[in-house]
C-alpha cells in the first residue's frame, strides 16, 4: 500500500511544492492527497495543478477552487457571479481545459479508511453528521462560535472541540505551526504568506499518532518568500 502523504494548502507555490516532493520522493505505491486550495495568491497555480496531475494525486476542493467554478458557471449563464480578486480573475483565462476538468473533479472529502482518516479543506462541525453539512461550511469553517455555530472567523478552532472517528485532516486556517488536536490535524502553515508548506507522512498501514508524537510525522519546507499579504500575522495559537 505504501505511505500515506497528505499535503497542506499549496496556493500556487510550485517551487516549494517541488522542494517538498524532492524531500518526500513519493513512489507509485504511496497514497498522495492534497487538502485543497491548490490555486490562487501564489505565483504558479497552473504549475501546481500540472504537478498534482502528473503525480496521479488526489485533492479535495478548497474555497478558492469553489469560487473559480462558481464564477465560471455564472458567466456561462450570462450572470455576474461572485466577485473575484485579481489573482482569481487572471486564473479564469489562464486555466486550460485540462485544468478546469481537474478542478471540477475535486471532491468535498476523501476518506482513507485504512488509516481512519478523512481529508477535507476547511473542516467539520462537531456533532453534526457530515452528510448534513453545507459544502461551504466544509471548505470555509475555521472556528466554533460561543453559541456552537460554525464560523469563518478566527476563534476557538473547530478541531479543538471535534471528537472522531474519523480523524480529520484539513487546511484553510493558516497558522505558523500545524494544528495538532486529538482527532484533527491542520496542515495549512501559510506557505503563500511566507510560512511553510507542510505534509503529514504516515508509514504503510500506520494509524495517526497522538498529538504528543504527531509532530514527528510532519515534513515541512520554508517558503522562498511571502507571495501574498494575508492581512493578519500567522498565529501560533
ChimeraX commands (.cxc) that place a marker at each C-alpha (Angstrom):
marker #1 position 0.00,0.00,0.00 radius 0.5
marker #1 position 2.91,2.38,0.61 radius 0.5
marker #1 position 2.96,5.55,2.66 radius 0.5
marker #1 position 0.08,7.98,3.11 radius 0.5
marker #1 position 1.15,11.56,2.35 radius 0.5
marker #1 position -1.23,14.48,2.87 radius 0.5
marker #1 position -0.10,17.95,1.80 radius 0.5
marker #1 position -1.38,21.28,3.11 radius 0.5
marker #1 position -2.52,24.35,1.16 radius 0.5
marker #1 position -0.16,24.99,-1.78 radius 0.5
marker #1 position -1.80,28.16,-3.18 radius 0.5
marker #1 position 0.22,28.24,-6.38 radius 0.5
marker #1 position 3.63,27.82,-4.68 radius 0.5
marker #1 position 5.01,25.37,-7.24 radius 0.5
marker #1 position 8.67,25.81,-6.30 radius 0.5
marker #1 position 8.02,24.97,-2.67 radius 0.5
marker #1 position 5.87,22.03,-3.70 radius 0.5
marker #1 position 8.71,20.72,-5.85 radius 0.5
marker #1 position 11.12,21.10,-2.93 radius 0.5
marker #1 position 8.76,19.24,-0.60 radius 0.5
marker #1 position 8.32,16.44,-3.12 radius 0.5
marker #1 position 12.09,16.23,-3.53 radius 0.5
marker #1 position 12.34,15.55,0.20 radius 0.5
marker #1 position 9.45,13.09,0.25 radius 0.5
marker #1 position 10.23,11.29,-3.03 radius 0.5
marker #1 position 6.75,9.78,-3.41 radius 0.5
marker #1 position 6.57,6.41,-5.13 radius 0.5
marker #1 position 3.81,4.78,-7.12 radius 0.5
marker #1 position 2.77,2.72,-4.08 radius 0.5
marker #1 position 2.22,5.85,-1.93 radius 0.5
marker #1 position -1.17,7.47,-1.45 radius 0.5
marker #1 position -0.78,11.20,-2.11 radius 0.5
marker #1 position -3.59,13.60,-1.17 radius 0.5
marker #1 position -3.86,17.41,-1.07 radius 0.5
marker #1 position -6.24,19.34,1.21 radius 0.5
marker #1 position -7.38,21.79,-1.47 radius 0.5
marker #1 position -6.59,25.41,-2.35 radius 0.5
marker #1 position -4.01,24.31,-4.88 radius 0.5
marker #1 position -4.51,27.63,-6.65 radius 0.5
marker #1 position -4.53,31.40,-6.19 radius 0.5
marker #1 position -2.40,34.01,-4.41 radius 0.5
marker #1 position 0.87,32.28,-5.31 radius 0.5
marker #1 position 2.91,32.65,-8.50 radius 0.5
marker #1 position 2.18,29.43,-10.41 radius 0.5
marker #1 position -1.26,27.90,-9.94 radius 0.5
marker #1 position -1.27,26.13,-13.29 radius 0.5
marker #1 position 2.13,24.63,-12.50 radius 0.5
marker #1 position 0.79,23.24,-9.22 radius 0.5
marker #1 position -2.21,21.70,-10.98 radius 0.5
marker #1 position 0.10,20.11,-13.53 radius 0.5
marker #1 position 2.37,18.63,-10.83 radius 0.5
marker #1 position -0.62,17.14,-8.99 radius 0.5
marker #1 position -1.92,15.62,-12.24 radius 0.5
marker #1 position 1.45,14.15,-13.17 radius 0.5
marker #1 position 1.72,12.55,-9.73 radius 0.5
marker #1 position -1.71,10.98,-10.05 radius 0.5
marker #1 position -2.56,12.56,-6.70 radius 0.5
marker #1 position -6.00,13.43,-5.38 radius 0.5
marker #1 position -7.15,16.73,-3.91 radius 0.5
marker #1 position -10.27,17.85,-2.09 radius 0.5
marker #1 position -11.89,21.06,-3.27 radius 0.5
marker #1 position -10.95,24.26,-1.47 radius 0.5
marker #1 position -12.83,27.53,-1.21 radius 0.5
marker #1 position -10.64,29.09,-3.91 radius 0.5
marker #1 position -11.48,26.33,-6.38 radius 0.5
marker #1 position -15.12,26.70,-5.41 radius 0.5
marker #1 position -15.06,30.41,-6.27 radius 0.5
marker #1 position -13.49,29.70,-9.64 radius 0.5
marker #1 position -16.16,27.15,-10.51 radius 0.5
marker #1 position -18.99,29.40,-9.29 radius 0.5
marker #1 position -17.70,32.30,-11.37 radius 0.5
marker #1 position -17.33,30.13,-14.45 radius 0.5
marker #1 position -20.85,28.71,-14.11 radius 0.5
marker #1 position -22.38,32.14,-13.59 radius 0.5
marker #1 position -20.61,33.68,-16.56 radius 0.5
marker #1 position -21.67,30.80,-18.76 radius 0.5
marker #1 position -25.25,31.80,-17.92 radius 0.5
marker #1 position -24.56,35.47,-18.61 radius 0.5
marker #1 position -24.63,36.40,-14.91 radius 0.5
marker #1 position -22.08,38.42,-12.95 radius 0.5
marker #1 position -21.41,35.69,-10.39 radius 0.5
marker #1 position -19.14,36.07,-7.36 radius 0.5
marker #1 position -16.71,38.94,-7.29 radius 0.5
marker #1 position -13.14,37.71,-7.80 radius 0.5
marker #1 position -9.84,39.18,-6.72 radius 0.5
marker #1 position -7.21,39.99,-9.34 radius 0.5
marker #1 position -5.39,36.67,-8.94 radius 0.5
marker #1 position -8.50,34.54,-9.41 radius 0.5
marker #1 position -9.63,36.76,-12.25 radius 0.5
marker #1 position -6.37,36.08,-14.10 radius 0.5
marker #1 position -6.76,32.36,-13.48 radius 0.5
marker #1 position -10.14,32.38,-15.21 radius 0.5
marker #1 position -8.33,32.95,-18.50 radius 0.5
marker #1 position -5.14,31.01,-17.72 radius 0.5
marker #1 position -6.65,27.61,-16.90 radius 0.5
marker #1 position -6.64,25.11,-19.73 radius 0.5
marker #1 position -9.48,22.69,-20.45 radius 0.5
marker #1 position -7.43,20.04,-18.66 radius 0.5
marker #1 position -7.04,22.33,-15.63 radius 0.5
marker #1 position -10.78,23.01,-15.49 radius 0.5
marker #1 position -11.57,19.31,-15.74 radius 0.5
marker #1 position -9.20,18.65,-12.85 radius 0.5
marker #1 position -10.76,21.33,-10.65 radius 0.5
marker #1 position -14.30,20.19,-11.48 radius 0.5
marker #1 position -13.43,16.66,-10.36 radius 0.5
marker #1 position -12.24,17.66,-6.87 radius 0.5
marker #1 position -14.49,16.06,-4.21 radius 0.5
marker #1 position -15.62,17.62,-0.95 radius 0.5
marker #1 position -13.92,14.87,1.06 radius 0.5
marker #1 position -11.50,12.00,0.61 radius 0.5
marker #1 position -11.75,9.09,3.04 radius 0.5
marker #1 position -8.72,6.93,3.81 radius 0.5
marker #1 position -10.28,4.12,5.86 radius 0.5
marker #1 position -7.05,2.16,6.24 radius 0.5
marker #1 position -5.71,4.98,8.44 radius 0.5
marker #1 position -9.09,6.04,9.84 radius 0.5
marker #1 position -8.72,9.46,8.15 radius 0.5
marker #1 position -11.00,11.90,6.37 radius 0.5
marker #1 position -9.45,14.75,4.37 radius 0.5
marker #1 position -11.39,17.97,3.83 radius 0.5
marker #1 position -10.37,21.55,3.12 radius 0.5
marker #1 position -11.80,23.61,5.98 radius 0.5
marker #1 position -13.28,21.23,8.50 radius 0.5
marker #1 position -16.48,19.89,10.02 radius 0.5
marker #1 position -18.94,20.91,12.71 radius 0.5
marker #1 position -18.52,18.79,15.85 radius 0.5
marker #1 position -21.56,16.61,16.47 radius 0.5
marker #1 position -23.14,17.18,13.04 radius 0.5
marker #1 position -23.17,14.28,10.54 radius 0.5
marker #1 position -21.02,15.06,7.52 radius 0.5
marker #1 position -23.89,14.41,5.11 radius 0.5
marker #1 position -25.86,17.26,6.73 radius 0.5
marker #1 position -23.13,19.88,6.31 radius 0.5
marker #1 position -23.32,22.69,3.78 radius 0.5
marker #1 position -20.36,22.31,1.37 radius 0.5
marker #1 position -19.46,25.95,2.01 radius 0.5
marker #1 position -19.04,25.17,5.69 radius 0.5
marker #1 position -16.78,22.20,4.90 radius 0.5
marker #1 position -14.49,24.41,2.81 radius 0.5
marker #1 position -14.58,27.58,4.94 radius 0.5
marker #1 position -15.04,26.79,8.64 radius 0.5
marker #1 position -12.26,27.92,10.98 radius 0.5
marker #1 position -13.83,28.06,14.41 radius 0.5
marker #1 position -16.83,27.38,16.62 radius 0.5
marker #1 position -18.60,30.44,17.99 radius 0.5
marker #1 position -19.74,30.70,21.60 radius 0.5
marker #1 position -23.24,29.61,20.61 radius 0.5
marker #1 position -21.87,26.46,18.96 radius 0.5
marker #1 position -22.34,27.63,15.38 radius 0.5
marker #1 position -19.61,27.30,12.72 radius 0.5
marker #1 position -17.67,30.43,11.83 radius 0.5
marker #1 position -15.19,31.51,9.17 radius 0.5
marker #1 position -13.58,33.86,11.69 radius 0.5
marker #1 position -10.62,33.11,13.92 radius 0.5
marker #1 position -11.59,31.91,17.36 radius 0.5
marker #1 position -11.83,28.57,19.13 radius 0.5
marker #1 position -10.66,26.09,16.45 radius 0.5
marker #1 position -13.36,23.61,15.49 radius 0.5
marker #1 position -10.75,20.84,15.78 radius 0.5
marker #1 position -10.33,21.51,19.49 radius 0.5
marker #1 position -13.97,20.52,20.02 radius 0.5
marker #1 position -14.21,17.72,17.48 radius 0.5
marker #1 position -14.16,14.07,18.51 radius 0.5
marker #1 position -13.87,11.29,15.94 radius 0.5
marker #1 position -13.78,8.88,14.37 radius 0.5
marker #1 position -12.72,9.58,11.75 radius 0.5
marker #1 position -9.63,11.66,12.34 radius 0.5
marker #1 position -9.98,14.75,10.12 radius 0.5
marker #1 position -7.01,16.23,8.25 radius 0.5
marker #1 position -7.64,19.73,6.93 radius 0.5
marker #1 position -6.16,23.02,5.72 radius 0.5
marker #1 position -7.59,26.52,5.18 radius 0.5
marker #1 position -6.86,28.01,8.62 radius 0.5
marker #1 position -3.30,29.27,8.10 radius 0.5
marker #1 position -1.17,29.05,11.23 radius 0.5
marker #1 position 2.53,29.36,11.95 radius 0.5
marker #1 position 2.52,25.78,13.24 radius 0.5
marker #1 position 0.24,22.82,12.43 radius 0.5
marker #1 position -2.88,22.30,14.49 radius 0.5
marker #1 position -2.48,19.04,16.39 radius 0.5
marker #1 position -5.79,18.21,18.06 radius 0.5
marker #1 position -6.68,14.78,19.45 radius 0.5
marker #1 position -8.87,13.91,16.44 radius 0.5
marker #1 position -7.97,16.56,13.86 radius 0.5
marker #1 position -4.78,17.81,12.19 radius 0.5
marker #1 position -4.48,21.16,10.42 radius 0.5
marker #1 position -1.75,21.35,7.78 radius 0.5
marker #1 position -2.04,24.93,6.48 radius 0.5
marker #1 position 1.16,26.59,7.66 radius 0.5
marker #1 position 0.83,29.60,5.37 radius 0.5
marker #1 position 3.37,28.89,2.65 radius 0.5
marker #1 position 1.96,31.58,0.36 radius 0.5
marker #1 position 2.18,34.09,3.23 radius 0.5
marker #1 position 5.86,33.40,3.89 radius 0.5
marker #1 position 5.39,30.43,6.22 radius 0.5
marker #1 position 5.95,26.78,5.31 radius 0.5
marker #1 position 4.46,24.04,3.16 radius 0.5
marker #1 position 3.71,21.05,5.37 radius 0.5
marker #1 position 2.87,17.39,4.77 radius 0.5
marker #1 position 1.70,14.63,7.07 radius 0.5
marker #1 position 3.52,11.37,6.30 radius 0.5
marker #1 position 2.34,8.03,7.68 radius 0.5
marker #1 position 4.14,4.72,7.12 radius 0.5
marker #1 position 2.31,1.89,5.41 radius 0.5
marker #1 position -0.70,0.81,7.43 radius 0.5
marker #1 position 0.08,3.15,10.33 radius 0.5
marker #1 position -2.61,4.99,12.26 radius 0.5
marker #1 position -2.11,8.66,13.02 radius 0.5
marker #1 position -0.05,9.21,16.21 radius 0.5
marker #1 position -1.40,11.08,19.26 radius 0.5
marker #1 position -0.70,14.85,19.41 radius 0.5
marker #1 position 2.45,14.49,21.50 radius 0.5
marker #1 position 4.05,12.21,18.90 radius 0.5
marker #1 position 2.44,13.53,15.71 radius 0.5
marker #1 position 4.99,16.26,15.05 radius 0.5
marker #1 position 7.49,13.57,14.06 radius 0.5
marker #1 position 5.15,12.62,11.21 radius 0.5
marker #1 position 5.29,16.13,9.71 radius 0.5
marker #1 position 7.65,17.30,6.96 radius 0.5
marker #1 position 7.92,20.98,6.01 radius 0.5
marker #1 position 9.84,23.25,3.66 radius 0.5
marker #1 position 10.05,27.02,4.15 radius 0.5
marker #1 position 8.54,29.46,1.69 radius 0.5
marker #1 position 11.05,31.21,-0.54 radius 0.5
marker #1 position 9.25,34.46,0.22 radius 0.5
marker #1 position 5.83,35.88,1.08 radius 0.5
marker #1 position 3.79,35.99,-2.12 radius 0.5
marker #1 position 0.65,37.46,-0.55 radius 0.5
marker #1 position -0.27,39.64,2.41 radius 0.5
marker #1 position -2.92,37.83,4.39 radius 0.5
marker #1 position -3.72,40.95,6.39 radius 0.5
marker #1 position -3.04,39.13,9.66 radius 0.5
marker #1 position 0.17,37.63,11.12 radius 0.5
marker #1 position 0.21,33.84,11.15 radius 0.5
marker #1 position -0.97,32.87,14.61 radius 0.5
marker #1 position 0.71,30.10,16.58 radius 0.5
marker #1 position -2.17,29.50,19.00 radius 0.5
marker link #1:1,2 radius 0.2
marker link #1:2,3 radius 0.2
marker link #1:3,4 radius 0.2
marker link #1:4,5 radius 0.2
marker link #1:5,6 radius 0.2
marker link #1:6,7 radius 0.2
marker link #1:7,8 radius 0.2
marker link #1:8,9 radius 0.2
marker link #1:9,10 radius 0.2
marker link #1:10,11 radius 0.2
marker link #1:11,12 radius 0.2
marker link #1:12,13 radius 0.2
marker link #1:13,14 radius 0.2
marker link #1:14,15 radius 0.2
marker link #1:15,16 radius 0.2
marker link #1:16,17 radius 0.2
marker link #1:17,18 radius 0.2
marker link #1:18,19 radius 0.2
marker link #1:19,20 radius 0.2
marker link #1:20,21 radius 0.2
marker link #1:21,22 radius 0.2
marker link #1:22,23 radius 0.2
marker link #1:23,24 radius 0.2
marker link #1:24,25 radius 0.2
marker link #1:25,26 radius 0.2
marker link #1:26,27 radius 0.2
marker link #1:27,28 radius 0.2
marker link #1:28,29 radius 0.2
marker link #1:29,30 radius 0.2
marker link #1:30,31 radius 0.2
marker link #1:31,32 radius 0.2
marker link #1:32,33 radius 0.2
marker link #1:33,34 radius 0.2
marker link #1:34,35 radius 0.2
marker link #1:35,36 radius 0.2
marker link #1:36,37 radius 0.2
marker link #1:37,38 radius 0.2
marker link #1:38,39 radius 0.2
marker link #1:39,40 radius 0.2
marker link #1:40,41 radius 0.2
marker link #1:41,42 radius 0.2
marker link #1:42,43 radius 0.2
marker link #1:43,44 radius 0.2
marker link #1:44,45 radius 0.2
marker link #1:45,46 radius 0.2
marker link #1:46,47 radius 0.2
marker link #1:47,48 radius 0.2
marker link #1:48,49 radius 0.2
marker link #1:49,50 radius 0.2
marker link #1:50,51 radius 0.2
marker link #1:51,52 radius 0.2
marker link #1:52,53 radius 0.2
marker link #1:53,54 radius 0.2
marker link #1:54,55 radius 0.2
marker link #1:55,56 radius 0.2
marker link #1:56,57 radius 0.2
marker link #1:57,58 radius 0.2
marker link #1:58,59 radius 0.2
marker link #1:59,60 radius 0.2
marker link #1:60,61 radius 0.2
marker link #1:61,62 radius 0.2
marker link #1:62,63 radius 0.2
marker link #1:63,64 radius 0.2
marker link #1:64,65 radius 0.2
marker link #1:65,66 radius 0.2
marker link #1:66,67 radius 0.2
marker link #1:67,68 radius 0.2
marker link #1:68,69 radius 0.2
marker link #1:69,70 radius 0.2
marker link #1:70,71 radius 0.2
marker link #1:71,72 radius 0.2
marker link #1:72,73 radius 0.2
marker link #1:73,74 radius 0.2
marker link #1:74,75 radius 0.2
marker link #1:75,76 radius 0.2
marker link #1:76,77 radius 0.2
marker link #1:77,78 radius 0.2
marker link #1:78,79 radius 0.2
marker link #1:79,80 radius 0.2
marker link #1:80,81 radius 0.2
marker link #1:81,82 radius 0.2
marker link #1:82,83 radius 0.2
marker link #1:83,84 radius 0.2
marker link #1:84,85 radius 0.2
marker link #1:85,86 radius 0.2
marker link #1:86,87 radius 0.2
marker link #1:87,88 radius 0.2
marker link #1:88,89 radius 0.2
marker link #1:89,90 radius 0.2
marker link #1:90,91 radius 0.2
marker link #1:91,92 radius 0.2
marker link #1:92,93 radius 0.2
marker link #1:93,94 radius 0.2
marker link #1:94,95 radius 0.2
marker link #1:95,96 radius 0.2
marker link #1:96,97 radius 0.2
marker link #1:97,98 radius 0.2
marker link #1:98,99 radius 0.2
marker link #1:99,100 radius 0.2
marker link #1:100,101 radius 0.2
marker link #1:101,102 radius 0.2
marker link #1:102,103 radius 0.2
marker link #1:103,104 radius 0.2
marker link #1:104,105 radius 0.2
marker link #1:105,106 radius 0.2
marker link #1:106,107 radius 0.2
marker link #1:107,108 radius 0.2
marker link #1:108,109 radius 0.2
marker link #1:109,110 radius 0.2
marker link #1:110,111 radius 0.2
marker link #1:111,112 radius 0.2
marker link #1:112,113 radius 0.2
marker link #1:113,114 radius 0.2
marker link #1:114,115 radius 0.2
marker link #1:115,116 radius 0.2
marker link #1:116,117 radius 0.2
marker link #1:117,118 radius 0.2
marker link #1:118,119 radius 0.2
marker link #1:119,120 radius 0.2
marker link #1:120,121 radius 0.2
marker link #1:121,122 radius 0.2
marker link #1:122,123 radius 0.2
marker link #1:123,124 radius 0.2
marker link #1:124,125 radius 0.2
marker link #1:125,126 radius 0.2
marker link #1:126,127 radius 0.2
marker link #1:127,128 radius 0.2
marker link #1:128,129 radius 0.2
marker link #1:129,130 radius 0.2
marker link #1:130,131 radius 0.2
marker link #1:131,132 radius 0.2
marker link #1:132,133 radius 0.2
marker link #1:133,134 radius 0.2
marker link #1:134,135 radius 0.2
marker link #1:135,136 radius 0.2
marker link #1:136,137 radius 0.2
marker link #1:137,138 radius 0.2
marker link #1:138,139 radius 0.2
marker link #1:139,140 radius 0.2
marker link #1:140,141 radius 0.2
marker link #1:141,142 radius 0.2
marker link #1:142,143 radius 0.2
marker link #1:143,144 radius 0.2
marker link #1:144,145 radius 0.2
marker link #1:145,146 radius 0.2
marker link #1:146,147 radius 0.2
marker link #1:147,148 radius 0.2
marker link #1:148,149 radius 0.2
marker link #1:149,150 radius 0.2
marker link #1:150,151 radius 0.2
marker link #1:151,152 radius 0.2
marker link #1:152,153 radius 0.2
marker link #1:153,154 radius 0.2
marker link #1:154,155 radius 0.2
marker link #1:155,156 radius 0.2
marker link #1:156,157 radius 0.2
marker link #1:157,158 radius 0.2
marker link #1:158,159 radius 0.2
marker link #1:159,160 radius 0.2
marker link #1:160,161 radius 0.2
marker link #1:161,162 radius 0.2
marker link #1:162,163 radius 0.2
marker link #1:163,164 radius 0.2
marker link #1:164,165 radius 0.2
marker link #1:165,166 radius 0.2
marker link #1:166,167 radius 0.2
marker link #1:167,168 radius 0.2
marker link #1:168,169 radius 0.2
marker link #1:169,170 radius 0.2
marker link #1:170,171 radius 0.2
marker link #1:171,172 radius 0.2
marker link #1:172,173 radius 0.2
marker link #1:173,174 radius 0.2
marker link #1:174,175 radius 0.2
marker link #1:175,176 radius 0.2
marker link #1:176,177 radius 0.2
marker link #1:177,178 radius 0.2
marker link #1:178,179 radius 0.2
marker link #1:179,180 radius 0.2
marker link #1:180,181 radius 0.2
marker link #1:181,182 radius 0.2
marker link #1:182,183 radius 0.2
marker link #1:183,184 radius 0.2
marker link #1:184,185 radius 0.2
marker link #1:185,186 radius 0.2
marker link #1:186,187 radius 0.2
marker link #1:187,188 radius 0.2
marker link #1:188,189 radius 0.2
marker link #1:189,190 radius 0.2
marker link #1:190,191 radius 0.2
marker link #1:191,192 radius 0.2
marker link #1:192,193 radius 0.2
marker link #1:193,194 radius 0.2
marker link #1:194,195 radius 0.2
marker link #1:195,196 radius 0.2
marker link #1:196,197 radius 0.2
marker link #1:197,198 radius 0.2
marker link #1:198,199 radius 0.2
marker link #1:199,200 radius 0.2
marker link #1:200,201 radius 0.2
marker link #1:201,202 radius 0.2
marker link #1:202,203 radius 0.2
marker link #1:203,204 radius 0.2
marker link #1:204,205 radius 0.2
marker link #1:205,206 radius 0.2
marker link #1:206,207 radius 0.2
marker link #1:207,208 radius 0.2
marker link #1:208,209 radius 0.2
marker link #1:209,210 radius 0.2
marker link #1:210,211 radius 0.2
marker link #1:211,212 radius 0.2
marker link #1:212,213 radius 0.2
marker link #1:213,214 radius 0.2
marker link #1:214,215 radius 0.2
marker link #1:215,216 radius 0.2
marker link #1:216,217 radius 0.2
marker link #1:217,218 radius 0.2
marker link #1:218,219 radius 0.2
marker link #1:219,220 radius 0.2
marker link #1:220,221 radius 0.2
marker link #1:221,222 radius 0.2
marker link #1:222,223 radius 0.2
marker link #1:223,224 radius 0.2
marker link #1:224,225 radius 0.2
marker link #1:225,226 radius 0.2
marker link #1:226,227 radius 0.2
marker link #1:227,228 radius 0.2
marker link #1:228,229 radius 0.2
marker link #1:229,230 radius 0.2
marker link #1:230,231 radius 0.2
marker link #1:231,232 radius 0.2
marker link #1:232,233 radius 0.2
marker link #1:233,234 radius 0.2
marker link #1:234,235 radius 0.2
marker link #1:235,236 radius 0.2
marker link #1:236,237 radius 0.2
view
